[in-house]
């Protein structure tokens, strides 16, 4: 059950909005973020009647009765994670829910990932879901809509997680792969089967590698290609794959144990924490993340112009404390438990 403690946001001029925020609606935490006025849940951890699903990773998906998501997110969902009814909404498309307007915006995380902007009575609430600001490869940063209230995921909300330039990291990964191949060793990159593996393939394509995919990566590669995302040459991993770079999820590496000799690298934001990546038997780790690093999270808050920020997931409490030191009213939503938030 949701906790009973209630905190109220002060009405004051929003940064860049020029009007006072009205405390018209309540948002609460109960194994997920709820917008009770509209019966809407945001990435809840249990199945609900109506939910917004920001992207297809398993920690954000459940068998909801009805769910709002992008068509690409639906395509990436495994059957056991698909809601009973889906209201597919393209990025930039508006959807009316009662007296509110919902609009989905690109989150830059994986294929189909979306931020949710809720507008009602002149007030704007932005929920980022999992978010990546810096895209690299000369691409523009992920746009952040303006909003009076921001709910931001804070997976890497500690100062130690300041990621280096992504293009520099990709070049380091490419050098490592080339050195392994030149030595007659199979380079294995451990990365999330959905999203991260495909991003790595695209980022490493200019270096001319061929890829062997763990069977768990194959369905997602096909969905990417079916949605017009061009991937470099790849085959499903089946025994020895001389001359190929192998991609596999970090957990359950049966398919790569037959590869000998091999070198293994973890590709993740957690590469900045050696205690984490050594658990996966990796020889190296590269800090390339599909989330915002600490500095980027601060920048997201600034770009949103939000006058009130709520943090969720990861180092949410620490990030909220940091924002307060910067003069931004901020609270960790899942530890504050229940809040009256303005739209």
C-alpha positions in Angstrom: 0.0 0.0 0.0 1.1 3.6 -0.6 2.5 5.3 2.4 0.4 8.0 4.1 3.0 10.8 4.4 2.3 13.7 2.2 4.6 16.5 1.0 3.2 19.6 -0.8 5.0 21.6 -3.4 5.2 25.3 -2.9 3.6 27.5 -5.6 6.2 29.8 -7.0 7.2 31.1 -10.4 8.5 28.3 -12.6 11.9 28.8 -14.1 11.3 30.0 -17.6 7.5 29.6 -17.3 6.4 33.0 -15.8 3.4 31.7 -13.8 2.7 30.1 -10.5 2.2 26.4 -10.3 -1.2 25.3 -9.0 -1.3 22.2 -6.8 -4.2 20.7 -8.7 -3.4 17.0 -8.8 -1.7 14.3 -6.9 1.0 11.9 -8.0 1.8 9.0 -5.6 4.2 6.1 -5.3 3.0 2.5 -4.8 5.3 0.1 -6.6 5.2 2.6 -9.4 4.2 6.2 -10.1 0.4 6.8 -10.1 -1.6 9.8 -11.5 -4.8 9.0 -9.6 -6.9 11.7 -11.3 -6.6 9.9 -14.6 -6.1 6.3 -13.3 -2.7 6.3 -15.0 0.4 4.6 -13.9 3.9 5.3 -15.1 6.1 2.2 -15.6 4.5 0.4 -12.5 6.1 -2.7 -11.1 2.8 -4.6 -10.9 0.1 -5.1 -13.5 -2.4 -2.2 -13.6 -5.6 -1.2 -15.4 -4.0 1.6 -17.3 -0.2 2.3 -17.6 2.3 4.2 -19.7 5.2 1.9 -20.7 8.3 4.0 -21.5 10.3 1.2 -23.2 10.6 -2.5 -23.6 13.1 -3.5 -20.9 11.7 -6.1 -18.6 12.0 -4.0 -15.4 9.6 -1.5 -17.0 7.0 -3.9 -18.5 4.1 -5.9 -17.0 0.9 -7.5 -18.3 -1.3 -4.5 -17.8 -4.9 -4.4 -18.8 -4.3 -1.4 -21.1 -1.0 0.3 -21.8 0.1 3.3 -23.8 3.4 2.9 -25.6 5.1 3.4 -29.0 4.6 0.8 -31.7 8.3 0.0 -31.6 8.2 -0.7 -27.8 5.3 -3.2 -28.5 7.4 -4.9 -31.3 10.2 -5.5 -28.8 8.1 -6.9 -26.1 8.1 -10.7 -25.5 4.7 -12.3 -25.4 4.8 -12.8 -21.6 5.2 -9.0 -21.2 2.6 -7.7 -23.6 -0.4 -5.9 -22.1 -3.9 -7.2 -22.9 -4.8 -4.0 -24.8 -2.3 -1.6 -26.3 -2.9 2.0 -27.3 0.1 2.6 -29.7 1.2 6.2 -29.9 3.9 7.5 -32.2 6.5 10.0 -30.9 5.1 13.5 -31.2 1.5 12.3 -31.4 -1.0 13.6 -28.8 -3.5 11.4 -27.0 -6.3 12.8 -24.9 -6.9 11.2 -21.5 -9.9 12.8 -19.8 -9.0 16.5 -19.4 -5.3 15.9 -20.0 -3.2 15.7 -23.2 -0.5 13.1 -23.3 2.4 13.4 -25.8 5.3 11.0 -26.2 8.8 12.3 -26.9 12.0 10.4 -27.8 14.0 9.3 -24.8 17.2 8.2 -26.7 17.4 5.0 -24.6 16.5 2.2 -27.0 14.3 1.8 -30.0 10.8 3.1 -29.1 11.8 4.5 -25.8 9.7 7.6 -24.9 9.3 10.4 -22.4 5.8 11.3 -21.4 4.6 14.9 -21.3 1.2 15.4 -19.5 -0.5 18.8 -20.0 -3.6 19.9 -18.2 -4.9 23.4 -17.2 -1.8 25.1 -18.5 0.5 22.9 -16.4 3.1 20.4 -17.7 4.5 17.3 -16.1 7.4 15.4 -17.7 8.3 11.8 -16.9 11.5 10.9 -18.6 11.6 7.1 -18.1 15.0 5.8 -18.8 16.8 8.6 -20.7 20.0 9.1 -22.7 21.0 12.7 -23.5 24.2 12.4 -25.4 23.9 10.3 -28.6 27.4 10.7 -30.0 28.3 10.1 -33.7 27.6 13.8 -34.4 23.9 13.5 -33.5 22.0 16.1 -31.6 21.3 15.6 -28.0 17.9 14.1 -27.1 15.4 17.0 -26.8 14.0 17.7 -23.3 10.5 19.2 -23.3 9.8 22.1 -21.0 7.8 21.4 -17.9 7.0 22.8 -14.4 7.4 19.4 -12.8 10.0 16.8 -13.8 10.1 13.1 -12.7 13.5 11.9 -13.8 15.1 8.5 -13.6 18.3 8.7 -11.6 20.1 5.4 -12.2 23.5 7.1 -12.2 22.7 9.9 -9.8 26.1 9.8 -8.1 29.0 12.2 -9.0 31.3 9.2 -9.6 29.2 8.3 -12.7 30.4 11.1 -15.0 30.8 9.3 -18.3 33.5 10.1 -20.9 32.7 11.2 -24.4 30.8 8.3 -26.0 32.7 8.5 -29.3 36.0 8.2 -27.5 34.7 5.1 -25.7 33.6 3.5 -28.9 37.0 4.1 -30.4 38.6 2.4 -27.4 36.2 -0.6 -27.8 37.1 -0.9 -31.5 40.9 -0.9 -30.7 40.3 -3.6 -28.1 38.4 -5.7 -30.6 41.0 -5.3 -33.3 43.8 -6.2 -30.9 42.0 -9.4 -29.9 41.2 -10.4 -33.5 44.8 -9.7 -34.5 46.0 -12.1 -31.8 43.6 -14.8 -33.0 41.3 -14.3 -30.0 37.5 -13.9 -30.1 36.4 -10.5 -28.6 33.2 -10.8 -26.6 31.2 -7.7 -25.7 28.7 -8.2 -22.8 25.7 -5.9 -23.4 22.0 -5.9 -22.9 20.3 -8.0 -25.5 17.7 -5.4 -26.3 19.0 -2.0 -27.2 22.6 -1.9 -26.1 23.7 -4.8 -28.4 22.1 -3.1 -31.4 23.6 0.3 -30.4 27.0 -1.3 -30.2 26.7 -2.9 -33.6 25.7 0.5 -35.2 28.4 2.4 -33.4 31.1 -0.1 -34.4 29.9 -0.5 -38.0 32.3 2.1 -39.4 35.2 0.0 -38.2 34.2 -2.9 -40.5 33.6 -5.6 -37.9 31.3 -8.7 -38.5 29.2 -9.8 -35.6 28.1 -13.1 -34.0 25.1 -12.7 -31.8 24.1 -14.7 -28.8 20.7 -16.3 -29.5 19.0 -13.9 -27.0 20.2 -10.9 -29.1 18.8 -12.2 -32.4 15.1 -11.4 -32.1 15.8 -7.8 -31.1 18.2 -7.4 -34.0 15.4 -8.5 -36.3 13.0 -6.0 -34.8 15.5 -3.2 -35.3 15.9 -4.1 -38.9 12.2 -4.5 -39.4 11.9 -0.9 -38.2 14.3 0.4 -40.7 17.4 0.5 -38.5 20.3 -0.7 -40.6 22.7 -3.1 -38.8 26.1 -4.3 -40.0 26.5 -7.9 -41.1 25.7 -10.5 -38.4 25.0 -14.1 -37.9 23.5 -16.1 -35.0 26.2 -17.5 -32.8 26.7 -21.2 -33.6 30.0 -22.7 -32.5 33.3 -21.1 -33.5 33.1 -17.7 -35.2 36.7 -16.8 -36.3 37.0 -13.1 -37.3 33.8 -12.0 -35.6 33.0 -9.8 -32.7 30.6 -11.6 -30.4 27.7 -9.8 -28.5 26.0 -11.5 -25.6 24.0 -10.5 -22.5 26.0 -10.3 -19.3 24.0 -13.0 -17.5 23.8 -16.6 -18.7 26.8 -16.9 -21.0 26.6 -20.6 -22.0 26.8 -19.7 -25.7 30.2 -18.1 -25.3 31.8 -20.6 -23.0 32.7 -22.7 -26.1 34.7 -19.9 -27.6 38.3 -20.4 -26.9 40.5 -18.4 -26.8 38.4 -15.4 -25.9 38.6 -12.0 -24.2 35.5 -10.6 -22.5 34.5 -6.9 -21.9 31.5 -5.5 -20.2 30.0 -2.4 -21.9 27.9 -0.5 -19.4 27.8 2.6 -17.3 28.6 0.3 -14.4 32.1 0.0 -15.9 33.0 2.8 -13.5 32.5 0.5 -10.6 35.1 -2.4 -10.8 33.3 -4.3 -8.0 30.4 -4.6 -10.4 31.9 -5.7 -13.7 34.3 -8.2 -12.2 31.3 -10.2 -11.1 30.6 -11.0 -14.8 34.0 -12.5 -15.4 35.0 -9.6 -17.7 38.6 -8.8 -18.5 37.8 -5.2 -19.4 35.0 -2.8 -19.0 34.0 0.2 -21.1 31.7 3.0 -19.7 29.3 3.3 -22.6 25.8 3.7 -21.2 22.3 4.1 -22.6 21.4 6.2 -19.6 22.4 9.7 -18.5 25.5 10.1 -16.4 25.5 12.3 -13.4 26.4 15.6 -15.2 23.8 14.8 -17.9 21.1 14.4 -15.3 21.8 17.8 -13.9 21.7 19.2 -17.5 18.3 17.5 -18.1 16.9 19.3 -15.0 18.3 22.6 -16.3 16.9 22.1 -19.9 13.5 21.1 -18.6 13.2 24.4 -16.7 11.4 22.5 -14.0 10.7 24.2 -10.7 10.1 20.9 -8.9 11.9 17.7 -9.5 11.2 14.2 -8.3 13.8 11.4 -8.7 13.2 7.7 -9.1 15.3 4.6 -9.4 19.0 4.1 -8.8 20.7 6.8 -6.7 17.5 8.8 -6.5 17.9 10.0 -2.9 21.5 11.1 -3.4 20.6 12.9 -6.6 17.7 14.7 -5.0 20.0 15.9 -2.2 22.5 17.2 -4.8 19.8 19.1 -6.6 18.6 20.7 -3.3 22.2 21.9 -2.7 21.9 23.6 -6.2 18.8 25.3 -5.0 16.3 23.1 -6.9 13.4 21.7 -4.9 13.8 18.0 -5.3 12.7 14.8 -3.5 13.2 11.1 -4.1 9.7 9.9 -5.1 10.0 6.3 -4.0 11.3 7.3 -0.6 9.0 10.2 0.0 6.3 7.7 -1.0 3.3 10.0 -1.6 3.3 13.6 -2.8 0.9 16.2 -4.0 2.6 17.3 -7.3 1.5 20.2 -9.5 0.9 19.7 -13.2 
